[in-house]
Amino acid sequence: MQKISPLFILLFFSSCVEHFEEKEVYGYYTPFDYKNNFDTLHLQPQGVYHRKVYDINKKLLLEMDGKWRLENNHRIILSCFYFNLDDDLIKFPINVQDTTVGISTYFETHNGKIQFCGVGHHPDKNCYKKIK
């Protein structure tokens, strides 16, 4: 049996990763499939993001600025980020005050839209898609 070259394996897996220019990822993102709240994240130049989170009644509960960066043309790192897991913010409005942690996940293209998933504890959920 032939050995598979480690270089071949590295090239195979690295070719599956999408690459994005920083200007491509600037814009507004919202989570999809949320039912209990609404969330907007605006990725801006110079590594700044602006975020607003509303409860289901459209009451603004969180408005903040934070830092973000693009690493290796595909990984997004967000600092001081509230893990929005589609919380019921009418019952638990205090949840939005927890903005002490950062996240790291990957950009990808799905149905022609840039998105990132895995925000929080579910790698295939909590996806934010670019809306403009």
N, C-alpha and C positions, 0 to 999 in steps of 0.2 A: 504494500500500500504506500502511495506517495505521501510525503509530508506536505502540508499546506504551509506556504510561506507566511510568516508573521507579517511581512510587508503587505502581502495580498489581503490579509484579514483587515489590517489597518486601513488600507485604501478602500476596501469594500464598505466598511462601516462608516468611514468619514465621508464617503460619497453620498450616503443616505441623509446626511445632515444638511438642512437648508441654511443658506447664508443670506444675511440681510445687511444692507447699508444702514447706518444710523438714521439718515433722512427718511428711509422707507418706513420706519417704525414710529416716527412722530405722528401724533394724532390722538383721536378719542377712541377709547375702548369701553365696552360695557360687557358684563357677564350675560350669557344667554341661558335660558331655562330657569331663571330665578322667578319665584312667585311671591316671596315675602318682603322684598325690598328692591330698590333700584340703586345702581352704583355707576358712576362715571369716573374714568381715569384718563387724564390728558397727559400724554408723554410729550414733553417740550424739549427744545434744544438746551444745551449746557447742563444736561443731566437733571432736570427738574421735572417733577410731575405735580399736577394739581388734581385733587380728588374730591368728589362729593358723594355722600351716601344718604339716601332718603328711605324712610319707612314706606310701607305700602300705601299710606295716605298722602304721600308726597311731602312729608315734613322733613326738612333738611336736618340731619342729625350729626353729620360730620362734614367739615370742609377743611382741607389741609393741603399743605405743600410738603413734598418729600423729595428725596434724591433717587435717581435710577441710573443704571449704566448698562451698556451693551458690551458683552464680553464674548470674544471669539466669533463675532458676527452672527450669533444665534441665541445666546443666553442673556436673559434679562435678570438683573438683580435690582430689587426695589427695597429701599430702607424705610424704616418706620411705617410699616404696612399693617393695616387692619385686615386680618384674615376673615373675609366675608364669606361665610358658608351658607348664604341665603338665610341668615338668621331672622327670626321673627322680632323685628326691632320695635314693634309696638309693645310686646311683652318684656323685651330685654333691651331697652335703648342704651343701657350702660355698656353693652358689648362693643360699641364703636369707639370707646375710649381706649381700648387696648391696641395701641399703635407702636408698641415698643420693639417689635420683631421685624426682621427682614425676610424676604423670600428670594428664591432663585429658581427659575424655570426656563423653558425654551420657547422661542418663537417658532411657529410653523405656519404653513399655508394650508387652509382647508376651504374647499369650494371657492377658491380664488381670493379669500380674505386672510389677512394676517391675524393670527391669534396666538395666545399662550394659555396653557392649561396647567392643572396641578397646583393651583393656588390653594394652599391649605393642606388638608390631610388626604385628599382624593386625587390621585394622579390623572384620572381621566375625566374629572369633573371640575367645576369651578373654572370654566374657560371664559376668557375675555376675548372678544373679537373686535377688530378695528372697524369703526363705523364711518369715520371720515378722517 
